[in-house]
Amino acid sequence: MRSVPRWALLSSGCAPLLLAGGWTVAALLEGPAYDPVTQTISV
């Protein structure tokens, strides 16, 4: 079996962390006035 390159392990390991971090930052920037359950993005 061939070994997996380090860059592949790094990118696959960082992807979930970066996605969750992006969602968290976006939620903080959006503020408490936006409720995704009751409002659409276009409001």
CNS distance restraints for C-alpha pairs under 8 A (distance, minus, plus):
assign (resid   4 and name CA) (resid   8 and name CA) 6.85 0.50 0.50
assign (resid   4 and name CA) (resid   9 and name CA) 7.19 0.50 0.50
assign (resid   5 and name CA) (resid   9 and name CA) 6.74 0.50 0.50
assign (resid   6 and name CA) (resid  10 and name CA) 6.08 0.50 0.50
assign (resid   7 and name CA) (resid  11 and name CA) 6.03 0.50 0.50
assign (resid   8 and name CA) (resid  12 and name CA) 6.06 0.50 0.50
assign (resid   9 and name CA) (resid  13 and name CA) 5.95 0.50 0.50
assign (resid  10 and name CA) (resid  14 and name CA) 6.03 0.50 0.50
assign (resid  11 and name CA) (resid  15 and name CA) 5.98 0.50 0.50
assign (resid  12 and name CA) (resid  16 and name CA) 7.66 0.50 0.50
assign (resid  13 and name CA) (resid  17 and name CA) 7.51 0.50 0.50
assign (resid  14 and name CA) (resid  18 and name CA) 6.02 0.50 0.50
assign (resid  15 and name CA) (resid  19 and name CA) 6.09 0.50 0.50
assign (resid  16 and name CA) (resid  20 and name CA) 6.11 0.50 0.50
assign (resid  17 and name CA) (resid  21 and name CA) 5.99 0.50 0.50
assign (resid  18 and name CA) (resid  22 and name CA) 6.00 0.50 0.50
assign (resid  19 and name CA) (resid  23 and name CA) 6.26 0.50 0.50
assign (resid  20 and name CA) (resid  24 and name CA) 6.19 0.50 0.50
assign (resid  21 and name CA) (resid  25 and name CA) 6.18 0.50 0.50
assign (resid  22 and name CA) (resid  26 and name CA) 6.07 0.50 0.50
assign (resid  23 and name CA) (resid  27 and name CA) 6.13 0.50 0.50
assign (resid  24 and name CA) (resid  28 and name CA) 6.26 0.50 0.50
assign (resid  25 and name CA) (resid  29 and name CA) 6.15 0.50 0.50
assign (resid  26 and name CA) (resid  30 and name CA) 6.04 0.50 0.50
assign (resid  27 and name CA) (resid  31 and name CA) 6.53 0.50 0.50
assign (resid  30 and name CA) (resid  34 and name CA) 6.73 0.50 0.50
assign (resid  34 and name CA) (resid  39 and name CA) 7.08 0.50 0.50
assign (resid  35 and name CA) (resid  39 and name CA) 5.82 0.50 0.50
assign (resid  36 and name CA) (resid  40 and name CA) 6.41 0.50 0.50
assign (resid  36 and name CA) (resid  41 and name CA) 7.58 0.50 0.50
assign (resid  39 and name CA) (resid  43 and name CA) 6.69 0.50 0.50
